[in-house]
Amino acid sequence: MRRIAIAVAAPTLSFSLAACGALGGSGSSADASPTKGNDMTVGLLLPETANTRYDKFDFPIIKDKVASLTRNQGKVDYANAGANADKQASQMQRMIDEKVDIILLDAVDSHAIAGEVKKAKDAGIPVIAYDRLAEGPIDAYISFDNELVGEVQGRSLLEALGSDRDTSTKIVMMNGSPTDPNAKQFKQGALAQLNGKVTIAASFDTKDWKPENAQANMAQAISQIGKNNIAGVYSANDGMAAGVIKALKAAGVTSLPPITGQDAELDAVQRIVSGEQYMSVYKSYPTEAETAAEMAVAKVQGKDIQFDALTRDKVSSPTNKDVPSQLVSVVALTKNNIKDTVIADGIYKVSDICTAKYRSACSAAGLK
């Protein structure tokens, strides 16, 4: 069991889900004597729509998993805040008022939501922080190994820059939203790889992760540094990578520098195939979402053995220490392993990626 202080230290190890299949006795779904039956409501609060993963993957996967774990008697009450922290607070208050059995919370603003987390706790409603570590008395946390994400991005960018790079090589950092604790961890991990090896000529914390904000930031960087002096771009996610690319093209750049990303969005995978984007970080959303659903159902039904097996890590937020957690590992997605990642996991089919526009590039990449 490890303990991780999110504000100061990095997660470096992930828990294997395979261990969860070895549960027995009162920890199993079939044998437990639950404190509540299958008729439950899981509140699901997701943060925004700019990243397509939330509506395309997280919500439907959690909904289906809750249904399968509860013999189709459990339901998911879903709300998306559209990157508005006040809206999310209202959505959470509604769920508290309606007495949902548990809340999965992916916070827009991890600090601002702490008051609502305490209200839920006072009302006897457990809160599991999902994907982003919310402050306040949360019962558990599940996310990816976020500092590892940044490390993978940083290493990949250095790899793309090649052996000719040195400390004078200039890059731009397009970091995520300053209200998202994950963004700080991605940045910290990337800096651990990049510092002392290249020159970070410009760095931005991008409001709300919005591609249009990243595009504006990149236009500013191009003006400051010069379009021909930017050797690479660290972009914390795929949506912002798209904004970066738009800015570079608008400035007349025809040979794009290597650009990182995260989330393996379909548009990004296509950009990787065509060579516009160097890499993305693939995170197994089915693993994270299904495990979150398992944690929620086990918590509501009082299956303590199962819940403990799913939360063997310990993470500390600015307000709470040793939160039971699970951290899921990640993979660098490049042109060379698309088949082994997003296609093998059923996220996309070859036909989804290799539309008419990308058919030639797909053929060259061996995607048929």
GIHUBEL-V692112 format. One record per backbone hydrogen bond with DSSP energy under -1.0 kcal/mol. NH is the residue of the N-H (numbers start at 0). CO is the residue of the C=O. If there is no record, write none. Layout:
# GIHUBEL-V692112
nh:NH co:CO
nh:NH co:CO
This chain:
# GIHUBEL-V692112
nh:3 co:313
nh:5 co:315
nh:7 co:4
nh:8 co:4
nh:14 co:326
nh:18 co:15
nh:19 co:16
nh:20 co:17
nh:21 co:18
nh:26 co:23
nh:27 co:24
nh:31 co:27
nh:34 co:300
nh:39 co:37
nh:41 co:74
nh:42 co:101
nh:43 co:76
nh:44 co:103
nh:45 co:78
nh:53 co:50
nh:55 co:51
nh:56 co:52
nh:57 co:52
nh:58 co:53
nh:60 co:56
nh:61 co:57
nh:62 co:58
nh:63 co:59
nh:64 co:60
nh:65 co:61
nh:66 co:62
nh:67 co:63
nh:68 co:64
nh:69 co:65
nh:71 co:66
nh:72 co:69
nh:74 co:39
nh:76 co:41
nh:78 co:43
nh:80 co:45
nh:82 co:46
nh:83 co:80
nh:87 co:83
nh:88 co:84
nh:89 co:85
nh:90 co:86
nh:91 co:87
nh:92 co:88
nh:93 co:89
nh:94 co:90
nh:95 co:91
nh:96 co:92
nh:97 co:93
nh:98 co:95
nh:99 co:94
nh:100 co:40
nh:101 co:40
nh:102 co:125
nh:103 co:42
nh:104 co:127
nh:105 co:44
nh:109 co:178
nh:112 co:108
nh:113 co:110
nh:116 co:112
nh:117 co:113
nh:118 co:114
nh:119 co:115
nh:120 co:116
nh:121 co:117
nh:122 co:118
nh:123 co:120
nh:124 co:119
nh:127 co:102
nh:128 co:139
nh:129 co:104
nh:130 co:141
nh:131 co:129
nh:134 co:109
nh:137 co:135
nh:138 co:126
nh:140 co:323
nh:141 co:128
nh:142 co:325
nh:144 co:327
nh:145 co:143
nh:148 co:144
nh:149 co:145
nh:150 co:146
nh:151 co:147
nh:152 co:148
nh:153 co:149
nh:154 co:150
nh:155 co:151
nh:156 co:152
nh:157 co:153
nh:158 co:154
nh:159 co:155
nh:160 co:156
nh:161 co:157
nh:164 co:161
nh:168 co:165
nh:170 co:198
nh:171 co:231
nh:172 co:201
nh:173 co:233
nh:174 co:203
nh:179 co:176
nh:183 co:179
nh:184 co:180
nh:185 co:181
nh:186 co:182
nh:187 co:183
nh:188 co:184
nh:189 co:185
nh:190 co:186
nh:191 co:187
nh:192 co:189
nh:193 co:189
nh:194 co:190
nh:196 co:193
nh:197 co:193
nh:198 co:168
nh:200 co:170
nh:200 co:198
nh:203 co:172
nh:205 co:174
nh:208 co:205
nh:209 co:206
nh:213 co:209
nh:214 co:210
nh:215 co:211
nh:216 co:212
nh:217 co:213
nh:218 co:214
nh:219 co:215
nh:220 co:216
nh:221 co:217
nh:222 co:218
nh:223 co:219
nh:224 co:220
nh:225 co:221
nh:228 co:225
nh:230 co:169
nh:232 co:257
nh:233 co:171
nh:235 co:173
nh:237 co:261
nh:240 co:236
nh:241 co:237
nh:242 co:238
nh:243 co:239
nh:244 co:240
nh:245 co:241
nh:246 co:242
nh:247 co:243
nh:248 co:244
nh:249 co:245
nh:250 co:246
nh:251 co:248
nh:252 co:247
nh:259 co:232
nh:262 co:280
nh:268 co:264
nh:269 co:265
nh:270 co:266
nh:271 co:267
nh:272 co:268
nh:273 co:269
nh:274 co:270
nh:275 co:270
nh:276 co:270
nh:277 co:258
nh:278 co:258
nh:279 co:332
nh:281 co:330
nh:284 co:282
nh:287 co:283
nh:288 co:284
nh:289 co:285
nh:290 co:286
nh:291 co:287
nh:292 co:288
nh:293 co:289
nh:294 co:290
nh:295 co:291
nh:296 co:292
nh:297 co:293
nh:298 co:294
nh:299 co:295
nh:300 co:296
nh:302 co:297
nh:303 co:301
nh:306 co:302
nh:307 co:303
nh:308 co:304
nh:309 co:305
nh:312 co:324
nh:313 co:1
nh:314 co:322
nh:315 co:3
nh:316 co:319
nh:322 co:314
nh:324 co:312
nh:325 co:140
nh:327 co:142
nh:330 co:281
nh:332 co:279
nh:336 co:333
nh:342 co:337
nh:343 co:338
nh:344 co:340
nh:345 co:342
nh:346 co:341
nh:347 co:341
nh:352 co:348
nh:353 co:349
nh:354 co:352
nh:357 co:354
nh:361 co:357
nh:362 co:358
nh:363 co:359
nh:364 co:360
nh:365 co:362
nh:366 co:361
